[in-house]
Amino acid sequence: MKSDAAPDLTFFVLLAKLGSMSATARELGVTPPAITKRLAVLEQRLGVRLVNRTTRRISLTNEGESYLAQAAHILHQIREMEESVASGRAAPKGLLRVNATPGFGRTRIAPIVSRFAHAYPEVEVELHLTDRPISLVEEAYDLAIRFGELPDTRLTARKLMANRRFLCASPGYLKQWGEPRTPAELHRHRCILHRQNDDVYGTWRLQKGKVEELVKVRGAVSSNDGDIVMLWALAGHGIVQRSEWDAARYLASGRLKQVMPDYTLPDADLYLYYLSRQNQPAKVRAFIDFIATQFSVP
């Protein structure tokens, strides 16, 4: 591999991820013409066109898609090699990239990261908050904190917290519209919808005993932000599906009331996800052990 190949791989992975020359320029702190020139030099060296250029966005050619896949794989191997060599260090140190969801990340994970940073001053922690599904390998995250189990079998999951889901609404809404008793009655109610990840939009799964029902609900308001959804529920806009950590304080204060308590919904337990490695870096091991002590599930 030529000496400039690794930086070129990193550059191209970033360009493909951001999808535009201007965004890549901002990320790297250079001008858009500099990005255009660097891409042209890379394509000239390889002898192929990697991207199709438009005024606003770029799209990868077939050769670009192949180069991206192999670049991400090579960079991951380099990172694993370096972390394997460094794993024998007694003191955790280096860059640690953590991903979490926005609402929970701000309220619970950020304070934990703050305490971890004080305890391990040689570790540089980057906390990124995103609601979309992520790839730990392609986006170079060390760990991800998510509600619910992920389908990626390449990852190791550690349960941090049990977290039930249930339906709830404000007393004002229930006084005006009545309280549903069965899933079928939800059809005549206003429901607040949370557009989240790849969940089937507007479909709620309710179970009583061994009988499970899928209910298609409707509502006047929806959002991809959990905090906004909760504010609308408190304001009396309808019935909402929320998790225990999010709604417990409002249920305890009486600002929200649980609806259809005889029915259960799929749990939203909190998990810490990371790549399974035999020689895990000390910084990753330290964070896993540290965050596990902050929650009720050891």
Phi, psi and omega per residue, in radians:
M1 nan 2.277 3.117
K2 -1.115 2.745 -3.053
S3 -1.102 -0.463 -3.120
D4 -1.646 0.067 -3.047
A5 -1.214 -0.783 -3.105
A6 -1.052 -0.806 3.054
P7 -1.068 -0.618 3.103
D8 -1.132 -0.683 3.100
L9 -1.080 -0.826 3.134
T10 -1.057 -0.756 3.130
F11 -1.061 -0.796 -3.068
F12 -1.234 -0.652 3.081
V13 -1.072 -0.738 3.109
L14 -1.126 -0.772 3.133
L15 -1.050 -0.775 3.137
A16 -1.157 -0.650 -3.136
K17 -1.169 -0.769 -3.078
L18 -1.415 -0.520 3.012
G19 1.384 0.162 3.098
S20 -2.711 2.648 3.128
M21 -1.163 -0.776 -3.070
S22 -1.132 -0.714 3.125
A23 -1.136 -0.683 3.107
T24 -1.149 -0.693 3.107
A25 -1.076 -0.754 3.111
R26 -1.106 -0.705 -3.120
E27 -1.133 -0.654 -3.090
L28 -1.617 -0.117 3.109
G29 1.281 0.571 3.114
V30 -2.226 -3.126 3.138
T31 -1.525 2.682 3.068
P32 -0.976 -0.695 3.083
P33 -1.036 -0.572 3.116
A34 -1.154 -0.643 3.100
I35 -1.183 -0.769 3.118
T36 -1.031 -0.758 -3.141
K37 -1.148 -0.731 -3.122
R38 -1.121 -0.700 3.110
L39 -1.139 -0.723 3.133
A40 -1.083 -0.710 3.111
V41 -1.120 -0.729 3.125
L42 -1.106 -0.792 -3.139
E43 -1.139 -0.661 3.110
Q44 -1.135 -0.698 3.133
R45 -1.140 -0.680 -3.122
L46 -1.432 -0.416 -3.141
G47 1.391 0.352 3.127
V48 -2.478 2.764 3.026
R49 -1.538 2.211 -3.086
L50 -1.668 -0.541 -3.092
V51 -2.354 2.687 2.947
N52 -1.715 2.212 -3.047
R53 -1.691 2.398 2.977
T54 -2.216 3.140 -3.095
T55 -1.148 -0.579 -3.057
R56 -1.993 -0.691 -3.023
R57 -2.191 2.953 3.010
I58 -2.135 2.708 3.017
S59 -2.298 2.560 -3.073
L60 -1.435 2.445 2.967
T61 -1.335 3.067 3.082
N62 -1.048 -0.702 3.102
E63 -1.160 -0.621 3.105
G64 -1.148 -0.718 3.103
E65 -1.073 -0.757 3.125
S66 -1.130 -0.757 3.134
Y67 -1.113 -0.699 3.134
L68 -1.098 -0.824 -3.116
A69 -1.053 -0.785 -3.121
Q70 -1.266 -0.589 3.111
A71 -1.120 -0.802 3.134
A72 -1.066 -0.695 -3.140
H73 -1.160 -0.765 -3.128
I74 -1.144 -0.767 3.129
L75 -1.094 -0.658 3.096
H76 -1.126 -0.708 3.116
Q77 -1.129 -0.728 3.113
I78 -1.075 -0.762 -3.120
R79 -1.117 -0.748 3.116
E80 -1.095 -0.714 3.125
M81 -1.068 -0.814 -3.121
E82 -1.134 -0.712 -3.130
E83 -1.219 -0.576 3.096
S84 -1.138 -0.726 3.110
V85 -1.131 -0.680 -3.069
A86 -1.448 -0.156 -3.016
S87 -1.170 -0.336 -3.127
G88 -1.411 -0.089 3.133
R89 -1.116 2.461 -3.108
A90 -1.213 -0.695 -3.065
A91 -1.775 2.248 3.065
P92 -1.060 2.352 3.127
K93 -2.776 2.857 3.123
G94 1.805 -3.096 -3.089
L95 -1.400 2.276 3.090
L96 -2.153 2.066 -3.093
R97 -1.841 2.099 -3.061
V98 -2.102 2.431 3.109
N99 -2.115 2.429 3.107
A100 -2.579 2.924 3.097
T101 -1.339 2.666 -2.998
P102 -1.010 -0.985 -3.052
G103 -1.086 -0.932 -3.125
F104 -1.200 -0.579 3.123
G105 -1.105 -0.709 3.141
R106 -1.216 -0.796 -2.992
T107 -1.430 -0.617 -3.030
R108 -2.013 -0.739 -3.037
I109 -1.351 -0.705 -3.130
A110 -1.006 -0.787 3.077
P111 -1.089 -0.608 3.110
I112 -1.170 -0.745 3.091
V113 -1.063 -0.672 3.105
S114 -1.048 -0.806 3.132
R115 -1.160 -0.669 3.120
F116 -1.107 -0.725 -3.136
A117 -1.108 -0.619 3.066
H118 -1.191 -0.667 -3.097
A119 -1.303 -0.523 -3.104
Y120 -2.238 1.354 -3.032
P121 -1.146 -0.293 3.136
E122 -1.531 -0.056 3.078
V123 -1.696 2.228 3.076
E124 -1.699 1.943 -3.049
V125 -1.733 2.222 2.977
E126 -1.886 2.050 3.105
L127 -1.842 2.028 3.124
H128 -1.921 2.315 -3.121
L129 -1.923 2.021 3.122
T130 -2.480 2.568 3.115
D131 -1.642 -0.346 -3.065
R132 -1.357 2.769 3.036
P133 -1.101 2.531 -3.107
I134 -2.240 2.852 3.018
S135 -2.004 2.053 -3.140
L136 -1.066 -0.657 -3.089
V137 -1.261 -0.946 -3.030
E138 -1.206 -0.534 -3.103
E139 -1.788 0.116 2.991
A140 1.039 0.730 3.009
Y141 -1.620 2.534 3.054
D142 -1.446 -0.656 -3.086
L143 -2.545 2.697 3.028
A144 -2.361 2.476 3.137
I145 -2.031 2.032 -3.002
R146 -2.457 2.642 3.006
F147 -1.512 2.320 3.133
G148 1.527 2.767 -3.092
E149 -1.430 2.423 3.107
L150 -1.578 2.578 -3.107
P151 -1.357 -0.208 -3.071
D152 -1.267 1.880 -3.083
T153 -1.305 -0.175 3.111
R154 -1.294 -0.231 -3.057
L155 -1.692 2.629 2.999
T156 -1.695 2.358 -3.116
A157 -2.009 2.376 3.046
R158 -2.160 2.106 -3.117
K159 -1.278 2.221 -3.131
L160 -1.787 -0.569 -3.019
M161 -2.770 2.333 2.993
A162 -1.313 2.453 -3.023
N163 -2.665 1.819 3.140
R164 -1.385 2.730 2.967
R165 -1.925 2.593 3.012
F166 -2.718 2.950 3.097
L167 -1.621 2.473 3.103
C168 -2.637 2.847 3.139
A169 -2.729 2.873 3.120
S170 -1.325 2.607 3.083
P171 -0.991 -0.599 3.133
G172 -1.103 -0.741 3.112
Y173 -1.129 -0.790 -3.098
L174 -1.157 -0.568 3.093
K175 -1.163 -0.649 -3.103
Q176 -1.391 -0.695 -2.994
W177 -1.913 -0.096 -3.113
G178 1.486 2.967 -3.058
E179 -1.965 2.101 3.126
P180 -1.177 2.559 3.135
R181 -1.969 -0.395 -3.106
T182 -2.316 2.791 3.099
P183 -0.994 -0.637 -3.122
A184 -1.062 -0.573 -3.109
E185 -1.246 -0.250 3.111
L186 -1.155 -0.385 -3.109
H187 -1.095 -0.492 -3.110
R188 -1.662 0.113 -3.128
H189 -1.855 2.726 3.017
R190 -1.465 2.187 -3.132
C191 -2.065 2.521 3.132
I192 -1.692 2.175 -2.990
L193 -1.846 2.362 3.117
H194 -1.887 1.943 3.099
R195 -1.429 1.824 -2.974
Q196 -2.342 2.179 3.053
N197 0.853 -2.284 -3.098
D198 -1.846 0.303 3.111
D199 -1.033 2.536 3.089
V200 -1.133 2.047 -2.994
Y201 -1.189 2.256 3.051
G202 1.316 0.199 3.127
T203 -2.025 2.149 3.123
W204 -1.907 2.422 3.140
R205 -1.852 2.054 -3.111
L206 -2.122 2.489 -3.098
Q207 -2.347 2.420 3.048
K208 -2.361 1.993 -3.011
G209 1.162 -2.196 3.121
K210 -1.744 0.036 -3.089
V211 -1.682 2.148 3.116
E212 -1.986 2.389 -3.141
E213 -2.207 2.406 3.012
L214 -1.779 2.164 -3.068
V215 -2.068 2.183 3.054
K216 -1.531 2.033 -3.071
V217 -1.928 2.885 3.130
R218 -2.372 2.802 3.126
G219 -2.847 2.897 -3.114
A220 -1.495 -0.331 -3.098
V221 -2.328 2.554 3.075
S222 -2.647 2.725 -3.140
S223 -2.756 2.733 3.019
N224 -1.595 0.052 -3.122
D225 -1.869 2.108 -3.088
G226 -1.139 -0.604 3.127
D227 -1.141 -0.683 3.116
I228 -1.152 -0.757 3.115
V229 -1.008 -0.739 3.136
M230 -1.158 -0.718 3.102
L231 -1.052 -0.692 3.115
W232 -1.158 -0.654 3.099
A233 -1.119 -0.766 3.121
L234 -1.115 -0.504 -3.131
A235 -1.467 0.011 3.042
G236 1.517 0.429 -3.111
H237 -1.421 -0.227 3.112
G238 2.688 -2.872 -3.124
I239 -1.593 2.404 -3.095
V240 -2.264 2.640 3.041
Q241 -1.764 2.013 -3.099
R242 -2.350 2.859 3.130
S243 -1.642 2.876 -3.028
E244 -1.064 -0.766 -3.090
W245 -1.104 -0.529 -3.066
D246 -1.423 -0.635 -2.983
A247 -1.868 -0.181 -2.996
A248 -0.970 -0.767 -3.081
R249 -1.185 -0.556 3.130
Y250 -1.340 -0.574 3.052
L251 -1.185 -0.692 -3.134
A252 -1.172 -0.610 -3.120
S253 -1.457 -0.215 -3.117
G254 1.572 0.004 3.120
R255 -1.262 -0.390 3.009
L256 -2.250 2.685 3.103
K257 -2.233 2.390 3.114
Q258 -1.200 2.415 -3.125
V259 -1.923 2.415 3.119
M260 0.900 1.021 -3.074
P261 -1.150 -0.253 3.105
D262 -1.310 -0.217 -3.116
Y263 -1.821 2.538 3.086
T264 -1.932 2.658 3.091
L265 -2.057 2.829 3.110
P266 -0.997 2.375 3.141
D267 -1.145 2.741 3.070
A268 -2.173 0.950 -3.125
D269 -1.049 2.618 -3.100
L270 -1.610 2.255 -3.121
Y271 -2.191 2.590 2.963
L272 -1.820 2.129 -3.102
Y273 -1.924 2.450 3.091
Y274 -2.739 2.804 3.130
L275 -1.276 2.384 -3.136
S276 -1.374 1.998 3.136
R277 -2.240 2.473 3.125
Q278 -1.217 -0.730 3.120
N279 -1.908 1.397 -3.078
Q280 -1.302 2.394 3.119
P281 -1.027 2.586 -3.109
A282 -1.054 -0.622 -3.121
K283 -1.124 -0.650 3.133
V284 -1.243 -0.794 3.115
R285 -1.033 -0.737 -3.114
A286 -1.112 -0.734 -3.120
F287 -1.202 -0.713 3.115
I288 -1.028 -0.836 -3.140
D289 -1.153 -0.672 -3.101
F290 -1.159 -0.845 -3.072
I291 -1.223 -0.525 3.125
A292 -1.104 -0.577 3.131
T293 -1.261 -0.269 -3.085
Q294 -1.499 -0.185 -3.096
F295 -2.085 2.948 -3.008
S296 -1.307 -0.401 -3.125
V297 -1.662 2.038 -3.100
P298 -1.258 nan nan
